[in-house]
Amino acid sequence: MARAHELIGYRYTWGGETEETGFDCSGLLVYLYRSVAQQRLPRTTSSMLAKKDAAIARHQLQPGDAVFFSHNGSRRASHVGLYIGNNRFIHAPRAGKTVRISSLEEPYWQRAYVAARSFSS
């Protein structure tokens, strides 16, 4: 989790997955899993969510798990973040924003929550 915290403030860049370019939401997770856990994740939010064998219930969340959200109310995820404990997650929200911590308890994220995955090997 320490590495994820170090990335707070990095800019959002669509398609980005490095410190030099910035990050989009899935690129942030790809970068963290690759650099910290030497593990390859699928590149897109939807392909990460498609890994049904990694599905976990919300009450099972552990730091390092992926949390998925839908911005339009559907069950199709359009955003992903890294759970860091205490109902909080780190994510790269959207253009014009930076990597930040948000709370799963915020009304917006409560409504938008879709699923979680544990990719720990």
C-alpha atoms as an extended CHARMM CRD file, in Angstrom:
* protein
*
       121  EXT
         1         1  MET       CA              0.0000000000        0.0000000000        0.0000000000  PROA      1               0.0000000000
         2         2  ALA       CA              2.9230000000        2.3360000000        0.5600000000  PROA      2               0.0000000000
         3         3  ARG       CA              3.6560000000        2.4880000000       -3.1740000000  PROA      3               0.0000000000
         4         4  ALA       CA              0.0280000000        3.3270000000       -3.9470000000  PROA      4               0.0000000000
         5         5  HSD       CA              0.1160000000        6.2150000000       -1.4640000000  PROA      5               0.0000000000
         6         6  GLU       CA              3.2450000000        7.5840000000       -3.1550000000  PROA      6               0.0000000000
         7         7  LEU       CA              1.2560000000        8.0060000000       -6.3810000000  PROA      7               0.0000000000
         8         8  ILE       CA             -1.3400000000       10.3410000000       -4.8520000000  PROA      8               0.0000000000
         9         9  GLY       CA             -1.2920000000       13.5760000000       -6.8120000000  PROA      9               0.0000000000
        10        10  TYR       CA             -0.1500000000       12.0740000000      -10.1280000000  PROA      10              0.0000000000
        11        11  ARG       CA             -2.2540000000       13.3220000000      -13.0150000000  PROA      11              0.0000000000
        12        12  TYR       CA             -4.9910000000       11.3940000000      -14.7790000000  PROA      12              0.0000000000
        13        13  THR       CA             -4.0690000000       10.5070000000      -18.3530000000  PROA      13              0.0000000000
        14        14  TRP       CA             -6.3560000000        8.3130000000      -20.4520000000  PROA      14              0.0000000000
        15        15  GLY       CA             -4.3800000000        5.1870000000      -21.3740000000  PROA      15              0.0000000000
        16        16  GLY       CA             -1.5920000000        6.0740000000      -18.9260000000  PROA      16              0.0000000000
        17        17  GLU       CA              0.1280000000        3.4510000000      -16.8160000000  PROA      17              0.0000000000
        18        18  THR       CA              3.4600000000        5.0050000000      -15.8140000000  PROA      18              0.0000000000
        19        19  GLU       CA              4.6850000000        7.7330000000      -13.5050000000  PROA      19              0.0000000000
        20        20  GLU       CA              5.9770000000        9.6370000000      -16.5320000000  PROA      20              0.0000000000
        21        21  THR       CA              2.6710000000        9.6720000000      -18.4270000000  PROA      21              0.0000000000
        22        22  GLY       CA              0.2250000000        9.6310000000      -15.5380000000  PROA      22              0.0000000000
        23        23  PHE       CA             -2.5040000000        7.0580000000      -14.9890000000  PROA      23              0.0000000000
        24        24  ASP       CA             -6.0170000000        6.1720000000      -15.9340000000  PROA      24              0.0000000000
        25        25  CYS       CA             -7.9640000000        4.0450000000      -13.4590000000  PROA      25              0.0000000000
        26        26  SER       CA             -7.0520000000        0.6100000000      -14.8100000000  PROA      26              0.0000000000
        27        27  GLY       CA             -3.5220000000        1.7260000000      -15.7000000000  PROA      27              0.0000000000
        28        28  LEU       CA             -2.9500000000        2.6250000000      -12.0500000000  PROA      28              0.0000000000
        29        29  LEU       CA             -3.7960000000       -0.9290000000      -10.9620000000  PROA      29              0.0000000000
        30        30  VAL       CA             -1.7640000000       -2.4610000000      -13.8080000000  PROA      30              0.0000000000
        31        31  TYR       CA              1.2360000000       -0.3680000000      -12.7310000000  PROA      31              0.0000000000
        32        32  LEU       CA              0.9000000000       -1.1690000000       -9.0230000000  PROA      32              0.0000000000
        33        33  TYR       CA              0.4440000000       -4.9120000000       -9.4850000000  PROA      33              0.0000000000
        34        34  ARG       CA              3.3350000000       -5.0540000000      -11.9630000000  PROA      34              0.0000000000
        35        35  SER       CA              5.7620000000       -2.9570000000       -9.9000000000  PROA      35              0.0000000000
        36        36  VAL       CA              4.8790000000       -4.1840000000       -6.4070000000  PROA      36              0.0000000000
        37        37  ALA       CA              3.6470000000       -7.7580000000       -6.8570000000  PROA      37              0.0000000000
        38        38  GLN       CA              5.3200000000       -8.6290000000      -10.1930000000  PROA      38              0.0000000000
        39        39  GLN       CA              1.8760000000       -9.6770000000      -11.3830000000  PROA      39              0.0000000000
        40        40  ARG       CA              0.2450000000       -8.9190000000      -14.7310000000  PROA      40              0.0000000000
        41        41  LEU       CA             -3.3590000000       -7.7330000000      -14.7470000000  PROA      41              0.0000000000
        42        42  PRO       CA             -5.6250000000       -7.3260000000      -17.7620000000  PROA      42              0.0000000000
        43        43  ARG       CA             -5.3200000000       -3.7560000000      -19.0770000000  PROA      43              0.0000000000
        44        44  THR       CA             -8.9430000000       -2.6420000000      -19.0310000000  PROA      44              0.0000000000
        45        45  THR       CA            -11.5110000000       -2.2490000000      -16.2700000000  PROA      45              0.0000000000
        46        46  SER       CA            -13.9640000000       -4.5690000000      -18.0260000000  PROA      46              0.0000000000
        47        47  SER       CA            -11.3720000000       -7.3130000000      -18.5670000000  PROA      47              0.0000000000
        48        48  MET       CA            -10.3290000000       -7.1240000000      -14.9020000000  PROA      48              0.0000000000
        49        49  LEU       CA            -13.9550000000       -7.4190000000      -13.8230000000  PROA      49              0.0000000000
        50        50  ALA       CA            -14.4430000000      -10.3770000000      -16.1970000000  PROA      50              0.0000000000
        51        51  LYS       CA            -12.1000000000      -12.4840000000      -14.0280000000  PROA      51              0.0000000000
        52        52  LYS       CA            -14.9810000000      -14.1640000000      -12.1930000000  PROA      52              0.0000000000
        53        53  ASP       CA            -12.6750000000      -16.6000000000      -10.3590000000  PROA      53              0.0000000000
        54        54  ALA       CA            -11.2820000000      -13.6140000000       -8.4580000000  PROA      54              0.0000000000
        55        55  ALA       CA            -14.7150000000      -12.3640000000       -7.3090000000  PROA      55              0.0000000000
        56        56  ILE       CA            -15.1460000000      -11.5020000000       -3.6420000000  PROA      56              0.0000000000
        57        57  ALA       CA            -17.9890000000      -10.0200000000       -1.6080000000  PROA      57              0.0000000000
        58        58  ARG       CA            -17.6850000000       -6.4550000000       -0.3610000000  PROA      58              0.0000000000
        59        59  HSD       CA            -17.3980000000       -7.5960000000        3.2670000000  PROA      59              0.0000000000
        60        60  GLN       CA            -14.3390000000       -9.6860000000        2.2640000000  PROA      60              0.0000000000
        61        61  LEU       CA            -12.3340000000       -6.7170000000        0.9560000000  PROA      61              0.0000000000
        62        62  GLN       CA             -8.6710000000       -6.6560000000        1.9350000000  PROA      62              0.0000000000
        63        63  PRO       CA             -6.0370000000       -4.0310000000        1.1230000000  PROA      63              0.0000000000
        64        64  GLY       CA             -4.8280000000       -4.5990000000       -2.4270000000  PROA      64              0.0000000000
        65        65  ASP       CA             -8.1720000000       -5.7870000000       -3.7990000000  PROA      65              0.0000000000
        66        66  ALA       CA             -9.7840000000       -4.0860000000       -6.7900000000  PROA      66              0.0000000000
        67        67  VAL       CA            -13.1160000000       -2.2820000000       -6.3960000000  PROA      67              0.0000000000
        68        68  PHE       CA            -15.2950000000       -1.6000000000       -9.4430000000  PROA      68              0.0000000000
        69        69  PHE       CA            -17.8350000000        1.1270000000      -10.1200000000  PROA      69              0.0000000000
        70        70  SER       CA            -20.3560000000        2.1580000000      -12.7460000000  PROA      70              0.0000000000
        71        71  HSD       CA            -20.8040000000        5.8500000000      -13.4700000000  PROA      71              0.0000000000
        72        72  ASN       CA            -24.1340000000        5.3630000000      -15.2540000000  PROA      72              0.0000000000
        73        73  GLY       CA            -26.0490000000        3.1110000000      -12.8660000000  PROA      73              0.0000000000
        74        74  SER       CA            -25.6160000000       -0.0790000000      -14.8740000000  PROA      74              0.0000000000
        75        75  ARG       CA            -23.8580000000       -3.2130000000      -13.6400000000  PROA      75              0.0000000000
        76        76  ARG       CA            -21.1710000000       -2.6900000000      -16.3060000000  PROA      76              0.0000000000
        77        77  ALA       CA            -18.1050000000       -1.2830000000      -14.5720000000  PROA      77              0.0000000000
        78        78  SER       CA            -16.4950000000        1.8190000000      -16.0150000000  PROA      78              0.0000000000
        79        79  HSD       CA            -14.0820000000        2.6000000000      -13.1690000000  PROA      79              0.0000000000
        80        80  VAL       CA            -11.7200000000        0.6900000000      -10.8680000000  PROA      80              0.0000000000
        81        81  GLY       CA             -9.7360000000        1.5490000000       -7.7660000000  PROA      81              0.0000000000
        82        82  LEU       CA             -7.3900000000       -0.1480000000       -5.2930000000  PROA      82              0.0000000000
        83        83  TYR       CA             -8.8680000000       -0.8750000000       -1.8660000000  PROA      83              0.0000000000
        84        84  ILE       CA             -6.5470000000        0.2940000000        0.9410000000  PROA      84              0.0000000000
        85        85  GLY       CA             -8.6210000000       -0.5950000000        4.0140000000  PROA      85              0.0000000000
        86        86  ASN       CA            -11.0460000000        1.2750000000        6.2790000000  PROA      86              0.0000000000
        87        87  ASN       CA            -13.5740000000        1.5990000000        3.4210000000  PROA      87              0.0000000000
        88        88  ARG       CA            -11.1110000000        3.6970000000        1.3970000000  PROA      88              0.0000000000
        89        89  PHE       CA             -9.6080000000        3.2480000000       -2.0510000000  PROA      89              0.0000000000
        90        90  ILE       CA             -7.0020000000        4.9320000000       -4.2540000000  PROA      90              0.0000000000
        91        91  HSD       CA             -7.9600000000        5.7230000000       -7.8280000000  PROA      91              0.0000000000
        92        92  ALA       CA             -7.3530000000        7.9270000000      -10.8530000000  PROA      92              0.0000000000
        93        93  PRO       CA            -10.8040000000        9.5290000000      -11.2460000000  PROA      93              0.0000000000
        94        94  ARG       CA            -10.9830000000       11.3150000000      -14.6180000000  PROA      94              0.0000000000
        95        95  ALA       CA             -9.4190000000       13.9430000000      -16.8830000000  PROA      95              0.0000000000
        96        96  GLY       CA             -8.4830000000       17.0880000000      -14.9990000000  PROA      96              0.0000000000
        97        97  LYS       CA             -8.1280000000       15.2150000000      -11.7020000000  PROA      97              0.0000000000
        98        98  THR       CA             -5.2530000000       13.4890000000       -9.9300000000  PROA      98              0.0000000000
        99        99  VAL       CA             -4.7560000000       10.1460000000       -8.1960000000  PROA      99              0.0000000000
       100       100  ARG       CA             -6.5190000000       10.3960000000       -4.8460000000  PROA      100             0.0000000000
       101       101  ILE       CA             -8.1200000000        8.5630000000       -1.9390000000  PROA      101             0.0000000000
       102       102  SER       CA            -11.9090000000        8.3000000000       -1.7610000000  PROA      102             0.0000000000
       103       103  SER       CA            -14.2710000000        6.5570000000        0.6340000000  PROA      103             0.0000000000
       104       104  LEU       CA            -16.6640000000        3.7360000000       -0.2110000000  PROA      104             0.0000000000
       105       105  GLU       CA            -18.9630000000        5.3900000000        2.3340000000  PROA      105             0.0000000000
       106       106  GLU       CA            -19.4300000000        8.5290000000        0.2070000000  PROA      106             0.0000000000
       107       107  PRO       CA            -22.9640000000        8.4470000000       -1.2470000000  PROA      107             0.0000000000
       108       108  TYR       CA            -21.7130000000        8.6340000000       -4.8430000000  PROA      108             0.0000000000
       109       109  TRP       CA            -19.3890000000        5.6350000000       -4.4660000000  PROA      109             0.0000000000
       110       110  GLN       CA            -22.0100000000        3.6780000000       -2.5050000000  PROA      110             0.0000000000
       111       111  ARG       CA            -24.4250000000        4.0330000000       -5.4360000000  PROA      111             0.0000000000
       112       112  ALA       CA            -21.7520000000        3.3910000000       -8.0670000000  PROA      112             0.0000000000
       113       113  TYR       CA            -20.2300000000        0.2640000000       -6.4480000000  PROA      113             0.0000000000
       114       114  VAL       CA            -20.5300000000       -2.8230000000       -8.6790000000  PROA      114             0.0000000000
       115       115  ALA       CA            -18.1350000000       -5.5400000000       -7.4830000000  PROA      115             0.0000000000
       116       116  ALA       CA            -14.7220000000       -6.4510000000       -6.0930000000  PROA      116             0.0000000000
       117       117  ARG       CA            -11.9340000000       -8.7590000000       -7.2050000000  PROA      117             0.0000000000
       118       118  SER       CA             -8.9440000000      -10.1760000000       -5.3390000000  PROA      118             0.0000000000
       119       119  PHE       CA             -5.9680000000      -10.6550000000       -7.6450000000  PROA      119             0.0000000000
       120       120  SER       CA             -3.5200000000      -11.6360000000       -4.9000000000  PROA      120             0.0000000000
       121       121  SER       CA             -1.4720000000      -14.6000000000       -5.9940000000  PROA      121             0.0000000000
